[in-house]
Amino acid sequence: MRLSSLSEPAFVLPFTRLLSHSVAPASRGLRPRPYPVSPAQLRQLFSRRWASASSTAISARIEPESLDIDRFTEDFVEKTDAASATRLVIVDAGTVEAWKAKQSEVVQQLIATANFSGKEAGKFAVIPDLATGKMDFVVCSTGESSKKPVLWNFSAFPKALPKGIYQVDNTTSFSAADLTLAWALGSYSFSVFKSKSKKTGATGAQLVHPTSPADPARDRAMSLASATYLVRDLVNFPADDMGPEAIEIRSQAVAARFGAKINVIHGNALLEATNGGFPQVHAVGRAAAPWESRAPRVIDLRWGDEDDPHIVLVGKGVCFDTGGLDIKPAAGMRNMKKDMAGSAQVLGLATMIMRNKLRVNLRVMIAAVENSIAGNAFRPGDVLTARNGLTVEIENTDAEGRLVISDLMAAAAEEHPDMMIDCATLTGAQRVALGAEIAGIFCNRKETANRLMDLGEQVSDPVWELPIFKPYEKLLRSSIADMKNCSTGGLGGAITAALFLEKFIGQCDDWVHVDFMVFSCFWCRHLPRHIASSPCNIDYFFSSFQQGYNNSSQPGRPEGGEAHGMRALYTLLEERFR
């Protein structure tokens, strides 16, 4: 069922009143002139605009070439095509001196002239063949030495090296699979909207595959790279191109690629679905409903053998977050296209699981909504009834993410999963606690938390456990409902969000909540002034930070959308269910 019943009273009539008068200065004695626009005409106008503009945008700009998540394959060549490859020598702070001692005096002089110490990650020196003047080899540094090197220290080179084909020429602390993944992630770019940079082939440095085509490690590395490209692409698209319908389209494409089943519930049908429906998803997303493609929806994907361990992935897909009636300031709203990063991350994680054929009964649930403002938007002080029957008083409409994913978690809990993982760009408090590059995790099984932290360090995808501190439940108490959707103060905001979600996991005894975000330098400089002038508390204030987003470019991690904790999660699942 679609949202036709919501359109006129909620959205069209206010706009009709707004457009029914022209603006005229009172001092000139001019009377307002009515516009001859009826509600029906206005509905037709808006629907025609959407059909002609955004639907075309969806088909032309995100399907299919602009979301080629395997496009990094152009940045590799096979060994059979690498006769003219330049040797790439990798050193680090612990090996550079021993390596230099083995080189000729001329090479040592060239290295000294290039001011190459070998102790700073991302630096390289081009050593020419003195007879021909062409490149003989390139020596590059991955920085500090360690038993498990940091993936990103090799990711700088795909965009830094001169154009050409390169082949790793020595034994390094990096595995061949790590070199493959690091090079692929370092080659990422997002140029869909660059009119002069449509990529038709490799334009920079290419690497000879460190692994053979038959090596399973190659396909695993490629699957991790593809999943990361998918997450980055989905987050980088503007909200006009990546609304609820577009997330549905991408989910359908993922399902089709891996033979998964998918079901989508739209609009008012969210209220009519079985077992209580998804009322909080509907409440958060209904203000955007006049355009059917922006209507709230629940996307439900299933894959695998029903007899295998049942794993559920839940993703927050808030395609744009104005904050609702508790509206964000302009600077805080600027990059709210990224508030669907949780849905992108569970889709990316699902592609790795399906591509590598883990032995699981997989379910992926995404709440795709837009937290907009209209006459029918949910309000502070409203009381919502969640799918599991709990009543929730709305303390602040900008704490909407936990509302939409809690309905999905309640639905998932009805099937008694062996493991439930939810991913969301949920709180600013998590960023304050852990900074920009570490995802926060909350787990109700200590063994899972400890293993995730260990694996995160091993795969250069750090996560850190935060406590599910029960005494803070008092901060969610409501005098008229079972609980509030957030506390009235900003203290412990990430913890109280996890405590809220815990009410919806049922009897699941292996739950992981991933709260991830990235820092924005603007807010650091202007924090005191904005807190003083903002009616919202510190947790809402920090929720404006750029979650799921790199605010500035680093090796292998360009500015824009990013996955946090996804490879650590996959490595844990692979370890358990391979």
N, C-alpha and C positions, 0 to 999 in steps of 0.2 A: 504494500500500500504506500502511496506517495503522500506528500504533505500538503495537498491542496486545501485541506480544511484549516491549515494554519496561516495561509497566505494573506487573506484579506484583512482579518481583524488585527493581525500582528504587525504587518509591514506595509501593506499597500495603502491603507487608510491614512496613517500618519503622513506618508509621503504625498498623498493626494492633497491633504490639507496644506502641506508645506508648499506644494507647487501651484496651488489654486490662486495665489496672489502674487503679483509682481511687487518688487520693492520700489517704493517712491518716498522721497524725503518729505516729511510732514511740513517742513518749513516752506515748501513750494506749493502747498495746498493741493497736491495731487492725490486723488483717491486710488486705492489699489484696484487693479483690473483683474478679473477672474480669468484663469486659464481654462479653456474648454477641454479638460482632461477628466474623464470618469475613472473610477476604480478599475473597471474592466479594460479600458484603453491603456491604463498605466501598467496593469499586469501584462498585457500583450506587448507593450513597449519593452519592459524589462526582460520578458522571456525571449523576445526577438533579439535583443542585444546580447543576451547570454548565448543563444544558439549561434549567432553569427560571429561572435568574438571568441569567447573562452572555449567553446567546444572545438572550434577550429584550432585554437592554440594547443589543446590537448592532443589532437591528432597530428598536428604538424610539428610541434616542438618537443614532445616527450615520447613520441612513438614513431619508429622504433630506434632509429639510428642514435638519437641523443642519449639513449639509455643503454648503449652497448657496454655492458659491464665486463666484457672480456676484451675490451679494446687495447689493453696493455700487451696483448700478445704481439702487437706490432713492434714492441720495444725489445723483442728477443729474436734471435736467429738460431738455427740449428748448427751444430758443429760442421755439418757437411757444406754449409754455405759461408764458412768463416775462414777461408784461406788467407784473406788479407787482414784478419783481426789484429788489433793492437794489444800487446800484452798489458794486463792490469795487475799490478803487484800491490797486495794489501798488507800494510803493516799497522802496528799499534804502538803505544808508548813502551810496551814491554819487549817488543821485538825489533824496533827500528834500528837500534844501535848495532845489534848483531847482524842485521841485514846490510847496513851501510858498510860494515867492516869487510864484507865479502865483495864489495863492488870495486871497480877500477878507480884509480885516482881521478880520472876525468869525470866519471859519474859522480863521485863524491864532491868534486868541485861544482858541478852543475846543480847538485842538490843544495849545497851551501848557498850558491848564487840565488837560487829560487827561494831561499829562506824557509826551507821545508824542514821542520823539526820532527815530524812524524808523531807528535804528541797531542795534536789538536784535531778532533774529529771533523771530517768534511774537507780537509785540506789535501791538495795533491800537487804534484810536480810533473811536468811533461819533460821527458828525457829524449832529446832528438838523436837520430843517427847522424853522426858528424859527416859521414861520407855522402849522404843523400839529402840531409836537411829535413827529412820527414820524421814523424814520431817513431821512436824505437819502442818505448814503453812508457807507461804512466804509473807512478807510485802514489798511492793514496793512503791516508791515515784514517783509522776508525777510532782514534782517541785512546782512552784508558784501556788497559788490558784487563780481561776478566775471563773466568772459565766459561761464562755464558754472556757473550757480547750483546750490547744493546742493538736491536734491529735497526733503529733509526740512524745509527752512525754510518751505515753504508747507504742509506736512502738519499743522501745528498747528491750522489754522483750522477744519476741519470740526467739531471738538469744542469749540472755544473760542468761536466766534461765536454770537450769539443765534439762536434758531430762526427760519428764514426762507429765502427764495430769494435767491441772490446771483449777480451777473453781473460778470465781470472787465471793467473799463471803460477800461483803458489798455494801452498796449504795454509789455511787460516783457521782461526777459532770459530769462524762462521761455518755452519753446515751448508751444503749445496742448496737445501730447501730454504734456509734462511736468506741466502744470497738472492735466490729467485724471488721470494716474497718482498724483501727489502727493495729490490730493483723495481718490481711492479708497483709497489706503493709510492716509491719516489718518482715514478713516471706520471702520476695522476695529474690531470688538469680538467677543469670544467669550463668549456668554451662555447656552450650552446648559444649564448647570446652575443658572442663576439662575431661581428659580421665578416671579419677578414681572417678568421683563424679556424675555419672548418677543417678538421684534421682528415686528410685522405690517405695518410700513411705515416710511417715513422719520420719525424723531422729532426730528431736529436740523436743522442747516444743510444746505441743498441748493445745488448749483452748476449754473448753466446751462452745458450742454456747451460747452466752448471750441472743439470741432471739430464739423463737420457729420456726419450719419449716413453719408454716402458717403465720408468721408475715411478712407483706409487707416490713418492715424496713430491714429484713434480705436480701431479694432479691435486694433491692436498694443498700445496702452496698456492696453486692457481685458484683453488676454490676459496681459500681465505682472501686472496686478493680480489676476486670477483665480488665476494660478499661485502668487502670494505668499499669497493667502487659503488655498489648498489646503495649502501647507506649514505655515502657522501653525495651521490647524485640526487637522491630523493630529498635530502635536507637542503641542498643548494638551490633547487628550483624555487622560484618565487611562489608565494601562496596562491596567486592567480592561476598558476599552472599546476600546482600540487595541492589541490583541495581534496575533500573526501572522495569524490568520484575518481580522481586521478590515483589516489592510493588504492582504491578498489581495482582500477585497471591494472596497476602494477602487481597487485596480489593475484589477480586472475592470470597474469602472464607467468608469474612464478609457479602457480599451481599447474598451469598447462605444461610448463617445461619439465616438471618432475612427476607428472601424473598424479597430482594430489586432487582431492575433492574440495570444493569450496562452496560456501553458502553465505549470502549477504542479506542482511535485514535492514531495510531503509525506513526512515521517516516515522510516521505514526505506527507502522508495524512493530516498532520497538516496544510500544506499549501493549501490543496485543500478542506478543510472542509468549510461548508457554513458560510455566514456572515463574511467573512474575515479570517476564519481559526484561527490558533494560531501561528502566525509567530514568536513571540518572544520566545515561548517555543521551537520552531524548531531551532532558531538561537543559543540559549544557549546550547542545547543538541546535535546539529548535529556533533560535533567533536568526540563524542563517538559512532557514528552510525555504523561503520563497523561491530560491533558485534550486531546482531539484538536484543539481550536481553538487550543491553545497550542503545538502540535507545530511543530518547525522546518520551514521550507519555502523553496524557491527559486522566485521569480516571474520569468517570462521573457516579456517583451512585445516584439513585433516590428511595425514599421510602415514603409511606404514601398516604393519601387521597388528591387529587388535590384541594378539596374545603377547606382544612385547611390552616392556615397561612403558607406562603411560606418562608422557612428558607434555606439559602445557607451557607455551610461551605467550605472555600477555604484553601488548604494546600500547603505549599512550600515543594516539594519533591526532593531537590537537593541531590542525593544519595552520591555524593562525590564532593567536591569543591576544585579544585586546585587553584582557583582564575582566571583561564583562562590565557590569555596572560599576564595579570597583575598578575603574579604568586605570590602565598603566599610564605613566608619563610618556611623552613622545620618544625620548631616548630609550626608555625601557621597552617600548613596543617595536622599535626599529627592526630587530631581527627575530621577531616572534614567528617567522616562517619556520624556524627550526624546532618549534615545540612539538613536532611530530617525530622527532628523532627516535623516540622509543619504539614507534611502529616500524620505522626503517630498520632499527637494530634487530628486532625479532624476525623481520623478513630476511635480513642478512644471515642471521644465525640459522634460520630454517633452511636456507639454500645450502649452507655447509653441511647440515645434518643430512639432507636428502641427497646431495651430490655424492657424499662419501658413504651413503647407505648405512648409517648407524642403525642398530637394531632397536628401534623405539616405535611406539605408537604415538605419533606426534600430532599435537593440536596447536594451532596458532590462532590467537584471538586478538583482533585490533579494533579499537574504538576510534573511528575516523570522524572527527567533528570540527567545528569552528566555533570558538567562544566569542560570539559577536554581541552587538548591542542592538536591541529593538524593543518594541513595546511588549513583546512576549518573553523577553529574556528573564531567566531566573534571577531572583533578587536576594540581597542580604536579608537575613531573617526568615526566608522561606524554609519550610521543612519538607524535605524529599524523603520518599520511601524507597530504599534500595531493593535490589532484586531479592536479597535474602530476608527482607522484612524489617531490617533495622531502619530507624528513622534518623535523619541527619539534618540538623539545623545549619543553615548556611551562614557562617561567620563572615566569609569573604568570597566573592565570586571569582577571584583570581586564584583560588585554590581549587581549580576545577579538574585538574588531571587525576587526582586521587578519586574523584567521584566517578569518572568514566571507566577507569580501569578496575575499580572495586566491583562494579556490576559484572564485569567479565570474569574476575577472579571468583566471584560467588557462583557463576555458572560453571566455571572449570571445577570448582570444589565439589559440585554435585556428582562428578564422575570419579571422585576419590583418586586423583592422580598420584603417581609415585613421586613426582617432582613438579614443582611449579616455579617458573621464573618470570618475573615481570621487569620490564625496562621502561624507565620514564625520566624525562627531564623535569624533575618534580620540585626540588626546593633549592633556594639560594643558600640555605644554611649548610647544605652539603659542600658547596664551593668554599664557604668561609672556613669550614673545618679541614678540608683536604686540598684546596687549591684547584688549579685548572686541569691537571693532567692525571688525576687519580679518581676513578669511579668509586663511589661509596656503595658498599653492599651491606644488607641486613639479612641474616640467616637465622632460622630457628633450629639449625643443626650445626653444632660447632665444627664437626668434622668437615662439612662442606665449606664453611667459611675459611678454615685454615688451608684446605687444599686449593681453594680458589686463589688465595693470596700467594701461595707458593707458585702456582702455575702462572699467575699474572706476571710475577717477576721473571719467570723463565722465558716467557714469550713476549717480553717488552710491552705488556698491556696491563699496567698495575691496577689493582683494586685493593680496597682496605675496608675491613669490617668496622661498622659502627654499631653501638649497642641498641638492642630492643629493651629499653629501660622502662619496666612496667610502672614504676611510681609516677611517670609523666602522663599516664592515662588521665589523671585528674585534670590536666590542662585541656582535655577535649570534652569535659562535662558540659552538658546543656541542661537548663532548667525546664525545658519544654519538650525535648526529644532525647533519643538514646545517646546521642553525642553530637558534637559540632564537627564541621569538616576541617577545622584547624583551630589552633589556640589563639587566644586574644593577644598574646605577646609573641615576640620573635624568638625567644630562647628555646633551644632544642628543636628547631623547626623540622629538621630532617628526621629526628627520632619520633616526633609526634605524627608525622606523615606515615612512617612505617607502622606505628601503633594503630593508626586508623586502618591501614590496609590489612593488618593482621586479623582484623575482625571478619574478614571475608575469605580466608583460606580454608575454612572448615577444619577437617581433620588431617590436612596435608602436613606431614612431619618433615618435609624437606623442601622448604620454600626459600627462594633467593629473590630479594628485592634490590634492583640496581638503580641507584639514583646518580645520574651523571650530568656534569655541566662543565662549562669553560669560562674562564675569567675575561672580563672586559676592562681594559685599562681606564676607560672613561670614568667608570664608576669609582675606581680607586681614588682618582683625583678629586671627584666631586661628591664623595660619600657624605661628609658632614652636612653640606648645604641641602642635598636632596632628602636626607632623613629628616632634617629640621622642617622642610617645607611639605613633606608628604604626609597625608592623613593615614597612610598604611603603616603597619609595623615593619620591623626590620626583615622578617622572613618574606613578606610580600615584596619588600623593596629589593631584596637580593634575588627574588624569583625573576627579575628582569634581566639578570645576567645571561650571557649567551650559552645556554646549555646545549650539549651535543654539537659544539661549534668550536673551531680553532679561530681565535681572534686575530692571530698573526701567523705568518708562514714560518714553519720550521722544517728541517730535513724530513722528507717523507710525509709531512703533515701540512699541506697548504692551507691557507686561510679558507674557512668554510666548514661544511659539515664533516662530522667525524664520528666514528664508532668508539665507544669506551667500554672496555671489559668484555667485548664480544668474542675476541679470540681466546681470552682466558676461559670464558664460559664454554666455548666449543671444545677446548682442550680437556676440560673436566668431563663433558658429556662423552667425548671420544674415549677417554680413559675408562669410563664406566660401561659404555654400551657399544663398543666396537665389535 
